[in-house]
Amino acid sequence: MPDQWSVTAAPDSEDLTQWWRNFDDPVLGQLVEQAAHANLDVVQAVARLRQAREALVVSRAVLFPTISGSGGYSRTEPVRGGGTTLTLPDGTVTTTDGSGRSSFSLGLDASYQLDLFGGNRRSAEASRAQYQAAGFDYATMLLSVQGEVARNYVLARAYQAQLENAEASLAIQDDNLEIAGFRVQAGLVSSVDVEQARSSRAQTAAGVPQIQQQYNAAVSRIAVLTGQAPGALKPLFADPAPIPQGPDDVAAGIPANVLRQRPDVRAAERDLAAATARIGVAKAQLFPALSISGSLDANASNLNDIFDTITGGLFAGISQTIFSAGRLSAQVRSNRAAADGAFAAYKSSVLTALEDVENAIVALRTAEERERQFAIAYDAASNSALLARSQYRSGLTDFTTLNTQETALISARNGLVQARSDKATALIALYAALGGGWDSSEIPTAAALATSTGQD
């Protein structure tokens, strides 16, 4: 075991895309990867990303003309007794000779609003930034779920270790109770030793149901995180396994790399970009709007002659808000205030990211030191308890001394388990703080996720 756990600030950090593989625990890897596809919070994040993609399509559509077409057909049946006067769709009045008449019409309309002051372009820019932010929000949710699965997995293995410790302690205390009974029967000690032995065993046994309850809660939580019923994973955890231990060092990289790796920071930056673009949208409302529209129409009594005569028109219009009681100017100021808030949120996310890394590093080093000290304490307490047990059997010490040493042994054993659990949890927190768990070289998109998950 190394004397000091280390984090290296190398120019290039290590690849943390699948950091859970560093723990060399196949079950952990299976659960984390399953949660990435089946977790319902992640599924919701994917749905929000798909919504943002469609909002981008809608905002971009304003940049192009709108074209619509129409067609019509009408027919009058022959009327007994003479001709019939007809009014055609274009307003033309005609008279038939009583033999019936058919009329065909086609129309094509187009309209386009000139984006003279960039309002539509800025709106599309804001939607694009929001779409990218939704991708980073998905990655943030993904990393959160991965970390929670790993933390609960560590807890489940720690509770299994505590249950094993309790079973070992109960076996020793049963042996002590038996020895105390023999010594009482032999008249070597009073029945106080037996009562002390019974009390110690009962206190140890009383802690077992609580550990079992905590273990069950951790396993149930993992099942829900992976999109399953709470009891679905109990068979997978039927065989106890050790607490996963990761590597002794991590190349964290320089702070700038950490910020690029963190999806929450990048989401905040995209939110800021969207808020800035909305200022341009609001400003464009202060200026005139120019629109162009046109139409083409064709009418004929025979379908083959429908294109013989075509009429059309081109129209242009301009509109300007003259009085809005300050509404448009207030909207500009409101969007500027929103941009200021988004900028503050971005700076806050940067500071939070650096704080997370700092706290995770300190927690990891602290847990490593505690593990080292508890290992020494456990070794000493084990030797001391073994010696006290031998002396009690020989009548060289009293039961109070033995009970004190046994209690110290239980405390040191559980402390070592807790320190190992804290170390693994702190390492998981460090990986999350560094932004591990996703490919930061690409912005998550709805199309890419649909390909990987089979969703549309």
C-alpha positions in Angstrom: 0.0 0.0 0.0 1.5 3.4 -1.0 2.2 5.9 1.7 0.3 8.7 0.0 -2.5 8.7 -2.6 -1.7 11.1 -5.4 -3.4 13.2 -8.0 -1.1 14.4 -10.9 -1.9 17.6 -12.7 -0.6 16.6 -16.1 -1.2 18.7 -19.2 -3.2 15.8 -20.6 -5.6 14.0 -18.2 -6.2 10.3 -18.6 -9.3 9.0 -20.5 -12.1 8.9 -18.0 -14.9 8.0 -20.4 -15.4 4.7 -18.7 -13.8 5.3 -15.3 -15.6 2.5 -13.6 -13.4 0.0 -15.4 -10.5 1.3 -13.2 -12.1 -0.5 -10.3 -11.8 -3.9 -12.1 -15.2 -5.0 -10.9 -17.3 -6.6 -13.7 -20.6 -6.4 -11.7 -20.0 -2.6 -11.1 -19.3 -2.1 -14.8 -22.4 -4.0 -15.8 -24.7 -2.0 -13.5 -23.2 1.4 -14.5 -23.6 0.7 -18.2 -27.1 -0.7 -17.8 -28.1 2.5 -15.9 -26.8 4.6 -18.8 -29.6 3.1 -21.1 -32.4 2.1 -18.7 -32.4 4.8 -16.0 -35.6 6.8 -16.3 -34.1 10.1 -15.4 -31.7 9.6 -18.3 -34.6 8.7 -20.6 -36.3 11.9 -19.6 -33.1 13.9 -20.4 -33.0 12.2 -23.9 -36.7 13.2 -24.4 -35.9 16.8 -23.5 -32.9 16.7 -26.0 -35.3 15.5 -28.7 -37.7 18.3 -27.9 -34.8 20.9 -28.2 -33.9 19.4 -31.6 -37.4 20.0 -32.9 -37.5 23.5 -31.4 -34.3 24.2 -33.4 -36.0 22.9 -36.6 -39.0 25.2 -36.0 -36.8 28.3 -35.4 -34.7 27.6 -38.5 -37.9 27.3 -40.6 -38.6 31.0 -40.2 -35.4 31.7 -42.2 -37.0 30.2 -45.4 -40.1 31.1 -47.4 -43.5 29.6 -46.7 -45.1 28.0 -49.7 -48.6 26.6 -49.9 -50.6 25.1 -52.7 -54.3 24.6 -53.4 -56.5 23.0 -56.0 -60.2 22.7 -56.7 -62.7 21.1 -58.9 -66.4 21.8 -59.4 -69.1 20.6 -61.8 -72.7 21.5 -62.5 -75.1 18.9 -63.7 -77.4 19.6 -66.7 -80.6 21.3 -65.8 -83.8 20.6 -67.7 -85.2 23.7 -69.4 -82.1 25.8 -70.4 -78.8 27.1 -69.4 -77.3 27.8 -66.0 -75.3 30.7 -64.7 -72.1 29.7 -62.9 -69.7 31.8 -60.8 -66.2 30.3 -61.0 -63.6 30.3 -58.1 -61.8 33.3 -59.6 -65.0 35.3 -59.7 -65.8 34.8 -63.4 -69.5 34.4 -64.2 -70.3 32.1 -67.1 -73.5 30.6 -68.5 -73.9 27.0 -69.6 -76.2 25.7 -72.3 -77.8 23.2 -70.0 -75.4 20.4 -70.8 -73.3 20.7 -67.6 -69.9 22.2 -67.0 -66.6 21.3 -65.2 -64.2 23.8 -63.7 -60.6 23.2 -62.5 -58.4 25.5 -60.5 -54.8 25.5 -59.1 -53.2 28.0 -56.8 -49.7 28.6 -55.4 -49.0 31.1 -52.6 -45.6 32.0 -51.1 -44.6 34.4 -48.4 -41.3 35.4 -46.9 -40.3 37.8 -44.1 -37.0 39.5 -44.8 -34.7 39.3 -41.8 -33.3 42.8 -42.1 -32.3 43.2 -38.5 -31.3 39.6 -37.7 -34.1 38.7 -35.4 -34.8 35.4 -37.0 -31.2 34.5 -37.2 -30.6 35.3 -33.6 -33.7 33.3 -32.7 -32.2 30.3 -34.5 -28.9 30.9 -32.8 -30.6 30.9 -29.4 -32.4 27.6 -30.3 -29.1 26.1 -31.4 -27.5 27.0 -28.1 -30.4 25.6 -26.2 -30.2 22.4 -28.1 -26.5 22.1 -27.3 -27.2 22.9 -23.7 -29.8 20.1 -23.6 -27.1 17.7 -24.8 -24.8 18.8 -22.0 -27.7 18.5 -19.5 -28.2 14.9 -20.7 -24.5 14.3 -20.1 -24.8 15.9 -16.6 -27.7 13.6 -15.7 -25.8 10.6 -17.1 -22.8 11.3 -15.0 -24.9 11.8 -11.9 -26.7 8.5 -12.4 -23.4 6.7 -13.0 -22.0 8.1 -9.8 -25.0 7.2 -7.8 -25.0 3.6 -9.0 -21.3 3.3 -8.1 -21.8 4.9 -4.7 -24.6 2.6 -3.8 -22.7 -0.4 -5.1 -19.8 0.5 -2.8 -22.3 0.8 0.1 -23.8 -2.6 -0.7 -20.4 -4.2 -0.6 -19.5 -2.4 2.6 -22.7 -3.5 4.3 -21.9 -7.1 3.2 -18.4 -6.7 4.8 -20.0 -5.3 8.0 -22.4 -8.3 8.2 -19.4 -10.7 7.8 -17.7 -8.8 10.7 -20.8 -9.1 12.8 -21.0 -12.8 12.1 -17.4 -13.2 13.0 -17.9 -11.2 16.2 -20.9 -13.2 17.2 -19.0 -16.4 16.8 -16.2 -15.2 19.1 -18.7 -13.9 21.6 -20.6 -17.2 21.6 -17.3 -18.8 22.4 -16.6 -16.3 25.2 -20.1 -16.9 26.6 -19.4 -20.6 26.7 -16.0 -20.1 28.4 -17.6 -17.8 31.0 -20.3 -20.4 31.7 -17.7 -23.1 32.3 -15.7 -20.9 34.6 -18.9 -20.0 36.6 -19.7 -23.7 36.9 -16.2 -24.4 38.1 -16.6 -21.7 40.7 -13.7 -19.7 39.4 -15.7 -16.5 38.6 -19.1 -15.1 39.5 -22.1 -15.1 37.2 -21.3 -11.4 36.3 -19.0 -12.7 33.6 -21.8 -14.6 32.0 -24.1 -11.6 32.1 -21.5 -9.4 30.6 -20.9 -11.9 27.8 -24.7 -12.1 27.1 -24.9 -8.4 27.0 -22.0 -8.0 24.6 -23.4 -10.6 22.3 -26.9 -9.1 22.3 -25.6 -5.6 21.5 -23.7 -7.0 18.5 -26.7 -9.0 17.4 -28.9 -5.9 17.7 -26.9 -4.1 15.1 -27.3 -6.9 12.5 -30.9 -6.0 11.5 -30.0 -2.4 10.9 -27.1 -3.4 8.6 -29.4 -5.7 6.7 -31.9 -2.9 6.3 -29.2 -0.5 5.0 -27.9 -3.2 2.6 -31.4 -3.9 1.3 -31.9 -0.2 0.7 -28.7 0.1 -1.3 -29.4 -2.9 -3.5 -33.0 -1.6 -4.1 -31.7 1.8 -5.0 -29.3 0.3 -7.6 -32.2 -1.7 -9.1 -34.3 1.5 -9.5 -31.4 3.4 -10.9 -31.0 0.7 -13.6 -34.8 0.8 -14.4 -35.8 -2.4 -12.5 -38.0 -3.4 -9.7 -36.4 -2.8 -6.2 -35.8 -6.5 -5.5 -34.6 -7.5 -9.0 -30.9 -7.4 -8.2 -30.9 -9.4 -4.9 -29.7 -12.6 -6.8 -26.8 -10.7 -8.3 -25.6 -9.7 -4.8 -26.3 -13.1 -3.3 -22.5 -13.8 -3.1 -20.6 -11.2 -1.1 -17.7 -9.5 -2.8 -15.0 -7.1 -1.6 -15.3 -3.4 -1.7 -14.0 -2.3 -5.1 -10.6 -0.5 -4.9 -9.5 1.8 -7.7 -6.0 2.9 -8.8 -3.6 4.7 -6.4 -3.4 7.8 -8.6 -5.4 9.7 -11.2 -4.1 12.2 -13.8 -6.5 15.0 -13.2 -5.1 17.4 -15.9 -5.0 21.1 -15.6 -8.1 23.1 -14.5 -8.9 24.4 -18.0 -9.2 20.7 -19.2 -11.4 19.9 -16.2 -13.8 22.7 -17.1 -14.0 21.5 -20.7 -14.7 18.0 -19.5 -17.5 19.1 -17.1 -20.9 19.0 -19.0 -22.6 21.2 -16.4 -20.1 24.0 -17.0 -20.5 23.6 -20.8 -24.3 23.6 -20.4 -24.1 26.9 -18.4 -21.9 28.4 -21.2 -24.5 27.4 -23.8 -27.3 28.8 -21.7 -25.4 32.1 -21.6 -25.0 32.0 -25.4 -28.8 31.5 -25.8 -29.6 34.3 -23.4 -27.2 36.6 -25.3 -28.9 35.7 -28.6 -32.3 36.5 -27.2 -31.2 40.1 -26.7 -30.8 40.4 -30.4 -34.2 38.9 -31.0 -35.8 41.5 -28.7 -33.9 44.3 -30.3 -35.1 43.3 -33.8 -38.7 43.8 -32.6 -37.9 47.6 -32.3 -37.4 47.9 -36.0 -39.7 47.6 -39.1 -40.6 44.2 -40.4 -40.7 43.8 -44.2 -42.5 40.8 -45.8 -43.0 39.7 -49.4 -45.8 37.5 -50.7 -46.9 36.3 -54.1 -49.5 34.1 -55.7 -50.1 32.2 -58.9 -53.5 31.0 -60.0 -54.8 28.9 -63.0 -58.4 28.1 -64.0 -59.8 26.1 -66.9 -62.8 24.1 -67.8 -60.6 21.3 -69.0 -57.8 19.8 -67.0 -55.5 19.6 -70.1 -55.9 23.4 -70.5 -55.2 24.2 -66.8 -51.9 25.9 -67.5 -53.0 27.9 -70.6 -53.9 30.9 -68.6 -52.0 31.8 -65.4 -52.4 34.9 -63.4 -50.2 36.0 -60.5 -49.4 38.8 -58.2 -46.5 40.0 -56.0 -47.0 42.0 -52.8 -44.7 43.6 -50.3 -45.6 45.0 -46.9 -43.9 46.8 -44.1 -45.0 47.0 -40.5 -43.7 49.0 -37.5 -44.9 49.1 -34.0 -45.5 52.8 -33.2 -46.7 52.6 -29.6 -46.5 49.6 -27.2 -46.4 51.4 -23.8 -42.7 50.5 -23.4 -43.3 46.7 -23.9 -40.6 46.2 -26.5 -37.9 48.2 -24.7 -38.8 46.4 -21.5 -38.3 43.1 -23.3 -34.8 44.1 -24.4 -33.9 45.1 -20.8 -35.5 41.9 -19.5 -33.3 39.7 -21.8 -30.2 41.7 -20.9 -31.0 41.0 -17.2 -31.5 37.3 -18.1 -28.1 37.3 -19.8 -26.5 38.8 -16.7 -28.0 36.1 -14.6 -26.8 33.4 -17.1 -23.3 34.8 -16.9 -23.4 34.7 -13.1 -24.7 31.1 -13.3 -21.8 30.2 -15.6 -19.2 31.7 -13.3 -20.9 29.8 -10.4 -20.7 26.5 -12.3 -17.0 27.1 -12.9 -16.3 27.7 -9.2 -18.4 24.7 -8.2 -16.5 22.5 -10.6 -13.2 23.5 -9.1 -14.6 23.2 -5.6 -15.8 19.6 -6.4 -12.4 18.6 -7.6 -10.6 20.1 -4.5 -13.0 18.5 -2.0 -12.8 15.1 -3.7 -9.0 15.1 -3.7 -9.0 16.0 0.0 -11.6 13.4 0.9 -9.7 10.8 -1.0 -6.4 11.6 0.7 -8.2 11.7 4.1 -9.8 8.3 3.5 -6.5 6.8 2.4 -4.8 7.9 5.6 -7.7 6.7 7.7 -7.5 3.3 5.9 -3.8 3.1 6.7 -4.3 3.9 10.4 -7.3 1.6 10.8 -5.3 -1.2 9.3 -2.7 -0.7 12.0 -5.4 -0.4 14.7 -7.1 -3.6 13.4 -3.8 -5.6 13.5 -3.1 -4.4 17.0 -6.6 -5.0 18.3 -6.7 -8.4 16.8 -3.5 -9.4 18.6 -4.7 -7.8 21.8 -8.0 -9.6 21.7 -6.4 -12.9 20.9 -4.0 -12.5 23.9 -6.8 -11.4 26.2 -8.9 -14.4 25.2 -6.0 -16.7 26.0 -5.4 -15.1 29.3 -9.1 -15.2 30.3 -9.2 -18.9 29.6 -6.1 -19.3 31.8 -7.6 -17.1 34.5 -4.9 -14.5 34.2 -7.3 -11.6 33.4 -11.0 -10.8 34.1 -13.8 -10.7 31.6 -14.0 -6.9 31.6 -10.6 -6.7 30.1 -11.5 -9.3 27.5 -14.7 -7.5 26.7 -12.9 -4.2 26.3 -10.4 -5.8 23.8 -13.2 -7.5 21.9 -15.0 -4.2 21.6 -11.9 -2.5 20.3 -11.5 -5.3 17.8 -15.0 -4.9 16.5 -14.6 -1.1 16.3 -11.2 -1.3 14.4 -12.6 -3.9 12.0 -15.7 -1.9 11.1 -13.6 1.3 11.0 -11.3 -0.3 8.4 -14.4 -1.3 6.3 -15.7 2.2 6.5 -12.4 3.8 5.6 -12.2 1.5 2.5 -15.8 2.4 1.6 -15.0 6.1 2.0 -11.9 5.8 -0.1 -13.8 4.2 -3.0 -16.7 6.7 -2.6 -14.2 9.6 -2.7 -12.5 8.2 -5.8 -16.0 8.0 -7.5 -16.6 11.6 -6.5 -13.3 12.6 -8.0 -14.1 10.9 -11.3 -17.4 12.7 -11.3 -15.8 16.1 -10.4 -13.4 15.6 -13.3 -16.3 15.1 -15.6 -15.6 11.4 -16.3 -18.3 9.1 -17.8 -18.9 10.6 -21.3 -17.1 11.6 -24.5 -16.5 15.3 -24.1 -15.0 15.6 -27.6 -18.5 15.6 -29.1 -21.7 17.4 -28.1 -24.5 14.8 -27.4 -27.1 15.0 -30.1 -30.6 13.4 -30.4 -29.5 11.6 -33.6 -26.5 10.0 -31.9 -28.5 8.9 -28.9 -31.2 7.5 -31.2 -28.5 5.4 -32.9 -27.0 4.1 -29.7 -30.3 3.4 -27.9 -32.5 2.4 -30.9 -35.0 5.3 -30.2 -36.2 7.8 -32.7 
